[in-house]
Amino acid sequence: MKTEWEHFIPPFEFCTDNAAMIAITGYYKFLNQDFSSQESSPFARFYGM
């Protein structure tokens, strides 16, 4: 399937540590006491098609 989407692939050195990015986001949310309830559902943002 051919699309009109533009692709961007960053250099490899910027693609290797997603766990660290998730951890630092969680750390700052914890410091700000930005918690959700146990009844929350996960929500993946996808803005496509």
PDB file of N, H, CA, C and O in Angstrom:
ATOM      1  N   MET A   1       0.850  -1.180   0.000  1.00  0.00           N
ATOM      2  CA  MET A   1       0.000   0.000   0.000  1.00  0.00           C
ATOM      3  C   MET A   1       0.890   1.236   0.000  1.00  0.00           C
ATOM      4  O   MET A   1       1.774   1.362   0.847  1.00  0.00           O
ATOM      5  N   LYS A   2       0.672   2.119  -0.912  1.00  0.00           N
ATOM      6  H   LYS A   2      -0.046   2.016  -1.600  1.00  0.00           H
ATOM      7  CA  LYS A   2       1.453   3.348  -0.998  1.00  0.00           C
ATOM      8  C   LYS A   2       0.666   4.482  -0.341  1.00  0.00           C
ATOM      9  O   LYS A   2      -0.532   4.637  -0.578  1.00  0.00           O
ATOM     10  N   THR A   3       1.348   5.264   0.479  1.00  0.00           N
ATOM     11  H   THR A   3       2.321   5.138   0.671  1.00  0.00           H
ATOM     12  CA  THR A   3       0.719   6.402   1.157  1.00  0.00           C
ATOM     13  C   THR A   3       1.504   7.671   0.869  1.00  0.00           C
ATOM     14  O   THR A   3       2.590   7.626   0.291  1.00  0.00           O
ATOM     15  N   GLU A   4       0.960   8.771   1.265  1.00  0.00           N
ATOM     16  H   GLU A   4       0.078   8.808   1.734  1.00  0.00           H
ATOM     17  CA  GLU A   4       1.626  10.071   1.125  1.00  0.00           C
ATOM     18  C   GLU A   4       2.342  10.465   2.427  1.00  0.00           C
ATOM     19  O   GLU A   4       2.727  11.622   2.599  1.00  0.00           O
ATOM     20  N   TRP A   5       2.516   9.516   3.328  1.00  0.00           N
ATOM     21  H   TRP A   5       2.203   8.576   3.189  1.00  0.00           H
ATOM     22  CA  TRP A   5       3.137   9.804   4.611  1.00  0.00           C
ATOM     23  C   TRP A   5       4.624  10.088   4.437  1.00  0.00           C
ATOM     24  O   TRP A   5       5.311   9.440   3.647  1.00  0.00           O
ATOM     25  N   GLU A   6       5.097  11.063   5.188  1.00  0.00           N
ATOM     26  H   GLU A   6       4.539  11.589   5.829  1.00  0.00           H
ATOM     27  CA  GLU A   6       6.524  11.368   5.205  1.00  0.00           C
ATOM     28  C   GLU A   6       7.150  10.620   6.377  1.00  0.00           C
ATOM     29  O   GLU A   6       6.617  10.653   7.486  1.00  0.00           O
ATOM     30  N   HIS A   7       8.251   9.959   6.148  1.00  0.00           N
ATOM     31  H   HIS A   7       8.684   9.932   5.247  1.00  0.00           H
ATOM     32  CA  HIS A   7       8.908   9.177   7.188  1.00  0.00           C
ATOM     33  C   HIS A   7      10.134   9.912   7.711  1.00  0.00           C
ATOM     34  O   HIS A   7      10.842  10.593   6.970  1.00  0.00           O
ATOM     35  N   PHE A   8      10.362   9.754   9.006  1.00  0.00           N
ATOM     36  H   PHE A   8       9.786   9.201   9.609  1.00  0.00           H
ATOM     37  CA  PHE A   8      11.559  10.309   9.617  1.00  0.00           C
ATOM     38  C   PHE A   8      12.144   9.246  10.532  1.00  0.00           C
ATOM     39  O   PHE A   8      11.475   8.789  11.459  1.00  0.00           O
ATOM     40  N   ILE A   9      13.353   8.857  10.287  1.00  0.00           N
ATOM     41  H   ILE A   9      13.896   9.228   9.534  1.00  0.00           H
ATOM     42  CA  ILE A   9      14.047   7.901  11.137  1.00  0.00           C
ATOM     43  C   ILE A   9      15.275   8.610  11.700  1.00  0.00           C
ATOM     44  O   ILE A   9      16.205   8.933  10.962  1.00  0.00           O
ATOM     45  N   PRO A  10      15.275   8.851  13.024  1.00  0.00           N
ATOM     46  CA  PRO A  10      16.406   9.556  13.620  1.00  0.00           C
ATOM     47  C   PRO A  10      17.661   8.685  13.628  1.00  0.00           C
ATOM     48  O   PRO A  10      17.580   7.472  13.434  1.00  0.00           O
ATOM     49  N   PRO A  11      18.809   9.299  13.850  1.00  0.00           N
ATOM     50  CA  PRO A  11      20.049   8.529  13.941  1.00  0.00           C
ATOM     51  C   PRO A  11      19.959   7.469  15.045  1.00  0.00           C
ATOM     52  O   PRO A  11      19.267   7.663  16.045  1.00  0.00           O
ATOM     53  N   PHE A  12      20.648   6.373  14.859  1.00  0.00           N
ATOM     54  H   PHE A  12      21.210   6.216  14.047  1.00  0.00           H
ATOM     55  CA  PHE A  12      20.577   5.237  15.779  1.00  0.00           C
ATOM     56  C   PHE A  12      20.843   5.634  17.229  1.00  0.00           C
ATOM     57  O   PHE A  12      20.186   5.115  18.131  1.00  0.00           O
ATOM     58  N   GLU A  13      21.777   6.530  17.473  1.00  0.00           N
ATOM     59  H   GLU A  13      22.311   6.952  16.740  1.00  0.00           H
ATOM     60  CA  GLU A  13      22.109   6.890  18.863  1.00  0.00           C
ATOM     61  C   GLU A  13      20.949   7.559  19.594  1.00  0.00           C
ATOM     62  O   GLU A  13      20.974   7.649  20.822  1.00  0.00           O
ATOM     63  N   PHE A  14      19.942   8.028  18.875  1.00  0.00           N
ATOM     64  H   PHE A  14      19.922   7.956  17.878  1.00  0.00           H
ATOM     65  CA  PHE A  14      18.771   8.631  19.503  1.00  0.00           C
ATOM     66  C   PHE A  14      17.601   7.652  19.608  1.00  0.00           C
ATOM     67  O   PHE A  14      16.499   8.053  19.985  1.00  0.00           O
ATOM     68  N   CYS A  15      17.819   6.388  19.285  1.00  0.00           N
ATOM     69  H   CYS A  15      18.713   6.062  18.980  1.00  0.00           H
ATOM     70  CA  CYS A  15      16.727   5.410  19.224  1.00  0.00           C
ATOM     71  C   CYS A  15      16.892   4.253  20.194  1.00  0.00           C
ATOM     72  O   CYS A  15      16.137   3.284  20.105  1.00  0.00           O
ATOM     73  N   THR A  16      17.830   4.310  21.101  1.00  0.00           N
ATOM     74  H   THR A  16      18.443   5.097  21.174  1.00  0.00           H
ATOM     75  CA  THR A  16      18.176   3.104  21.845  1.00  0.00           C
ATOM     76  C   THR A  16      17.684   3.046  23.283  1.00  0.00           C
ATOM     77  O   THR A  16      17.764   1.978  23.890  1.00  0.00           O
ATOM     78  N   ASP A  17      17.182   4.124  23.860  1.00  0.00           N
ATOM     79  H   ASP A  17      17.116   4.991  23.367  1.00  0.00           H
ATOM     80  CA  ASP A  17      16.880   4.063  25.288  1.00  0.00           C
ATOM     81  C   ASP A  17      15.492   4.606  25.618  1.00  0.00           C
ATOM     82  O   ASP A  17      15.364   5.576  26.366  1.00  0.00           O
ATOM     83  N   ASN A  18      14.471   3.994  25.070  1.00  0.00           N
ATOM     84  H   ASN A  18      14.575   3.207  24.462  1.00  0.00           H
ATOM     85  CA  ASN A  18      13.113   4.409  25.379  1.00  0.00           C
ATOM     86  C   ASN A  18      12.771   4.175  26.841  1.00  0.00           C
ATOM     87  O   ASN A  18      11.976   4.925  27.406  1.00  0.00           O
ATOM     88  N   ALA A  19      13.345   3.162  27.466  1.00  0.00           N
ATOM     89  H   ALA A  19      13.991   2.553  27.007  1.00  0.00           H
ATOM     90  CA  ALA A  19      13.069   2.888  28.877  1.00  0.00           C
ATOM     91  C   ALA A  19      13.476   4.079  29.747  1.00  0.00           C
ATOM     92  O   ALA A  19      12.772   4.416  30.699  1.00  0.00           O
ATOM     93  N   ALA A  20      14.592   4.710  29.434  1.00  0.00           N
ATOM     94  H   ALA A  20      15.164   4.437  28.661  1.00  0.00           H
ATOM     95  CA  ALA A  20      15.035   5.872  30.203  1.00  0.00           C
ATOM     96  C   ALA A  20      14.061   7.035  30.035  1.00  0.00           C
ATOM     97  O   ALA A  20      13.800   7.763  30.993  1.00  0.00           O
ATOM     98  N   MET A  21      13.522   7.218  28.835  1.00  0.00           N
ATOM     99  H   MET A  21      13.734   6.627  28.056  1.00  0.00           H
ATOM    100  CA  MET A  21      12.561   8.304  28.616  1.00  0.00           C
ATOM    101  C   MET A  21      11.273   8.049  29.384  1.00  0.00           C
ATOM    102  O   MET A  21      10.701   8.976  29.957  1.00  0.00           O
ATOM    103  N   ILE A  22      10.812   6.803  29.403  1.00  0.00           N
ATOM    104  H   ILE A  22      11.276   6.050  28.938  1.00  0.00           H
ATOM    105  CA  ILE A  22       9.606   6.458  30.160  1.00  0.00           C
ATOM    106  C   ILE A  22       9.858   6.647  31.651  1.00  0.00           C
ATOM    107  O   ILE A  22       9.004   7.165  32.371  1.00  0.00           O
ATOM    108  N   ALA A  23      11.038   6.224  32.113  1.00  0.00           N
ATOM    109  H   ALA A  23      11.732   5.804  31.529  1.00  0.00           H
ATOM    110  CA  ALA A  23      11.368   6.340  33.538  1.00  0.00           C
ATOM    111  C   ALA A  23      11.423   7.791  33.988  1.00  0.00           C
ATOM    112  O   ALA A  23      10.900   8.115  35.055  1.00  0.00           O
ATOM    113  N   ILE A  24      12.038   8.673  33.212  1.00  0.00           N
ATOM    114  H   ILE A  24      12.463   8.409  32.346  1.00  0.00           H
ATOM    115  CA  ILE A  24      12.147  10.069  33.641  1.00  0.00           C
ATOM    116  C   ILE A  24      10.787  10.747  33.629  1.00  0.00           C
ATOM    117  O   ILE A  24      10.508  11.605  34.467  1.00  0.00           O
ATOM    118  N   THR A  25       9.934  10.361  32.672  1.00  0.00           N
ATOM    119  H   THR A  25      10.160   9.664  31.991  1.00  0.00           H
ATOM    120  CA  THR A  25       8.568  10.902  32.662  1.00  0.00           C
ATOM    121  C   THR A  25       7.823  10.466  33.913  1.00  0.00           C
ATOM    122  O   THR A  25       7.155  11.279  34.552  1.00  0.00           O
ATOM    123  N   GLY A  26       7.932   9.190  34.270  1.00  0.00           N
ATOM    124  H   GLY A  26       8.474   8.529  33.751  1.00  0.00           H
ATOM    125  CA  GLY A  26       7.296   8.692  35.495  1.00  0.00           C
ATOM    126  C   GLY A  26       7.840   9.368  36.732  1.00  0.00           C
ATOM    127  O   GLY A  26       7.087   9.668  37.659  1.00  0.00           O
ATOM    128  N   TYR A  27       9.135   9.611  36.760  1.00  0.00           N
ATOM    129  H   TYR A  27       9.747   9.368  36.007  1.00  0.00           H
ATOM    130  CA  TYR A  27       9.767  10.279  37.902  1.00  0.00           C
ATOM    131  C   TYR A  27       9.188  11.678  38.105  1.00  0.00           C
ATOM    132  O   TYR A  27       8.828  12.048  39.223  1.00  0.00           O
ATOM    133  N   TYR A  28       9.100  12.456  37.022  1.00  0.00           N
ATOM    134  H   TYR A  28       9.393  12.156  36.114  1.00  0.00           H
ATOM    135  CA  TYR A  28       8.568  13.815  37.158  1.00  0.00           C
ATOM    136  C   TYR A  28       7.074  13.804  37.476  1.00  0.00           C
ATOM    137  O   TYR A  28       6.598  14.674  38.206  1.00  0.00           O
ATOM    138  N   LYS A  29       6.335  12.850  36.949  1.00  0.00           N
ATOM    139  H   LYS A  29       6.722  12.144  36.356  1.00  0.00           H
ATOM    140  CA  LYS A  29       4.922  12.742  37.312  1.00  0.00           C
ATOM    141  C   LYS A  29       4.795  12.395  38.798  1.00  0.00           C
ATOM    142  O   LYS A  29       3.913  12.915  39.483  1.00  0.00           O
ATOM    143  N   PHE A  30       5.667  11.526  39.295  1.00  0.00           N
ATOM    144  H   PHE A  30       6.383  11.104  38.739  1.00  0.00           H
ATOM    145  CA  PHE A  30       5.657  11.187  40.712  1.00  0.00           C
ATOM    146  C   PHE A  30       5.966  12.412  41.571  1.00  0.00           C
ATOM    147  O   PHE A  30       5.289  12.661  42.568  1.00  0.00           O
ATOM    148  N   LEU A  31       6.984  13.173  41.185  1.00  0.00           N
ATOM    149  H   LEU A  31       7.534  12.971  40.375  1.00  0.00           H
ATOM    150  CA  LEU A  31       7.324  14.370  41.956  1.00  0.00           C
ATOM    151  C   LEU A  31       6.174  15.372  41.997  1.00  0.00           C
ATOM    152  O   LEU A  31       5.983  16.062  42.998  1.00  0.00           O
ATOM    153  N   ASN A  32       5.412  15.451  40.913  1.00  0.00           N
ATOM    154  H   ASN A  32       5.568  14.890  40.100  1.00  0.00           H
ATOM    155  CA  ASN A  32       4.270  16.368  40.853  1.00  0.00           C
ATOM    156  C   ASN A  32       2.985  15.733  41.377  1.00  0.00           C
ATOM    157  O   ASN A  32       1.914  16.336  41.306  1.00  0.00           O
ATOM    158  N   GLN A  33       3.096  14.517  41.900  1.00  0.00           N
ATOM    159  H   GLN A  33       3.966  14.027  41.958  1.00  0.00           H
ATOM    160  CA  GLN A  33       1.947  13.760  42.387  1.00  0.00           C
ATOM    161  C   GLN A  33       0.842  13.682  41.333  1.00  0.00           C
ATOM    162  O   GLN A  33      -0.340  13.830  41.641  1.00  0.00           O
ATOM    163  N   ASP A  34       1.248  13.448  40.093  1.00  0.00           N
ATOM    164  H   ASP A  34       2.208  13.328  39.843  1.00  0.00           H
ATOM    165  CA  ASP A  34       0.335  13.331  38.954  1.00  0.00           C
ATOM    166  C   ASP A  34      -0.016  11.856  38.776  1.00  0.00           C
ATOM    167  O   ASP A  34       0.573  11.168  37.943  1.00  0.00           O
ATOM    168  N   PHE A  35      -0.980  11.376  39.564  1.00  0.00           N
ATOM    169  H   PHE A  35      -1.458  11.935  40.241  1.00  0.00           H
ATOM    170  CA  PHE A  35      -1.369   9.975  39.560  1.00  0.00           C
ATOM    171  C   PHE A  35      -2.730   9.801  38.917  1.00  0.00           C
ATOM    172  O   PHE A  35      -3.522  10.742  38.865  1.00  0.00           O
ATOM    173  N   SER A  36      -3.002   8.613  38.430  1.00  0.00           N
ATOM    174  H   SER A  36      -2.359   7.848  38.471  1.00  0.00           H
ATOM    175  CA  SER A  36      -4.335   8.281  37.932  1.00  0.00           C
ATOM    176  C   SER A  36      -4.936   7.215  38.844  1.00  0.00           C
ATOM    177  O   SER A  36      -4.239   6.617  39.664  1.00  0.00           O
ATOM    178  N   SER A  37      -6.220   6.988  38.692  1.00  0.00           N
ATOM    179  H   SER A  37      -6.787   7.473  38.026  1.00  0.00           H
ATOM    180  CA  SER A  37      -6.875   5.990  39.532  1.00  0.00           C
ATOM    181  C   SER A  37      -6.652   4.587  38.970  1.00  0.00           C
ATOM    182  O   SER A  37      -6.201   4.430  37.835  1.00  0.00           O
ATOM    183  N   GLN A  38      -6.968   3.578  39.767  1.00  0.00           N
ATOM    184  H   GLN A  38      -7.333   3.706  40.689  1.00  0.00           H
ATOM    185  CA  GLN A  38      -6.830   2.191  39.324  1.00  0.00           C
ATOM    186  C   GLN A  38      -7.855   1.834  38.247  1.00  0.00           C
ATOM    187  O   GLN A  38      -7.702   0.821  37.564  1.00  0.00           O
ATOM    188  N   GLU A  39      -8.891   2.649  38.089  1.00  0.00           N
ATOM    189  H   GLU A  39      -9.015   3.472  38.644  1.00  0.00           H
ATOM    190  CA  GLU A  39      -9.924   2.383  37.097  1.00  0.00           C
ATOM    191  C   GLU A  39      -9.551   2.930  35.715  1.00  0.00           C
ATOM    192  O   GLU A  39     -10.308   2.753  34.761  1.00  0.00           O
ATOM    193  N   SER A  40      -8.418   3.576  35.598  1.00  0.00           N
ATOM    194  H   SER A  40      -7.802   3.719  36.373  1.00  0.00           H
ATOM    195  CA  SER A  40      -7.997   4.165  34.322  1.00  0.00           C
ATOM    196  C   SER A  40      -7.681   3.078  33.301  1.00  0.00           C
ATOM    197  O   SER A  40      -7.191   2.001  33.640  1.00  0.00           O
ATOM    198  N   SER A  41      -7.971   3.387  32.055  1.00  0.00           N
ATOM    199  H   SER A  41      -8.369   4.262  31.779  1.00  0.00           H
ATOM    200  CA  SER A  41      -7.607   2.495  30.952  1.00  0.00           C
ATOM    201  C   SER A  41      -6.457   3.123  30.180  1.00  0.00           C
ATOM    202  O   SER A  41      -6.374   4.348  30.082  1.00  0.00           O
ATOM    203  N   PRO A  42      -5.572   2.301  29.632  1.00  0.00           N
ATOM    204  CA  PRO A  42      -4.485   2.863  28.827  1.00  0.00           C
ATOM    205  C   PRO A  42      -5.031   3.519  27.569  1.00  0.00           C
ATOM    206  O   PRO A  42      -6.041   3.084  27.015  1.00  0.00           O
ATOM    207  N   PHE A  43      -4.361   4.556  27.131  1.00  0.00           N
ATOM    208  H   PHE A  43      -3.541   4.909  27.580  1.00  0.00           H
ATOM    209  CA  PHE A  43      -4.784   5.274  25.934  1.00  0.00           C
ATOM    210  C   PHE A  43      -3.554   5.577  25.103  1.00  0.00           C
ATOM    211  O   PHE A  43      -2.700   6.365  25.511  1.00  0.00           O
ATOM    212  N   ALA A  44      -3.462   4.960  23.951  1.00  0.00           N
ATOM    213  H   ALA A  44      -4.156   4.320  23.620  1.00  0.00           H
ATOM    214  CA  ALA A  44      -2.337   5.219  23.041  1.00  0.00           C
ATOM    215  C   ALA A  44      -2.784   6.275  22.040  1.00  0.00           C
ATOM    216  O   ALA A  44      -3.775   6.104  21.330  1.00  0.00           O
ATOM    217  N   ARG A  45      -2.037   7.361  22.000  1.00  0.00           N
ATOM    218  H   ARG A  45      -1.232   7.499  22.577  1.00  0.00           H
ATOM    219  CA  ARG A  45      -2.365   8.424  21.046  1.00  0.00           C
ATOM    220  C   ARG A  45      -1.872   8.046  19.670  1.00  0.00           C
ATOM    221  O   ARG A  45      -0.680   7.797  19.485  1.00  0.00           O
ATOM    222  N   PHE A  46      -2.742   8.000  18.726  1.00  0.00           N
ATOM    223  H   PHE A  46      -3.710   8.203  18.876  1.00  0.00           H
ATOM    224  CA  PHE A  46      -2.360   7.730  17.349  1.00  0.00           C
ATOM    225  C   PHE A  46      -3.162   8.663  16.470  1.00  0.00           C
ATOM    226  O   PHE A  46      -4.388   8.572  16.408  1.00  0.00           O
ATOM    227  N   TYR A  47      -2.472   9.557  15.794  1.00  0.00           N
ATOM    228  H   TYR A  47      -1.476   9.631  15.844  1.00  0.00           H
ATOM    229  CA  TYR A  47      -3.135  10.507  14.910  1.00  0.00           C
ATOM    230  C   TYR A  47      -2.771  10.148  13.483  1.00  0.00           C
ATOM    231  O   TYR A  47      -1.823  10.695  12.920  1.00  0.00           O
ATOM    232  N   GLY A  48      -3.492   9.270  12.925  1.00  0.00           N
ATOM    233  H   GLY A  48      -4.263   8.825  13.383  1.00  0.00           H
ATOM    234  CA  GLY A  48      -3.189   8.824  11.573  1.00  0.00           C
ATOM    235  C   GLY A  48      -4.438   8.854  10.718  1.00  0.00           C
ATOM    236  O   GLY A  48      -5.469   9.409  11.098  1.00  0.00           O
ATOM    237  N   MET A  49      -4.322   8.275   9.615  1.00  0.00           N
ATOM    238  H   MET A  49      -3.484   7.824   9.306  1.00  0.00           H
ATOM    239  CA  MET A  49      -5.374   8.121   8.625  1.00  0.00           C
ATOM    240  C   MET A  49      -6.553   8.940   8.968  1.00  0.00           C
ATOM    241  O   MET A  49      -7.543   8.932   8.237  1.00  0.00           O
TER     242      MET A  49
END
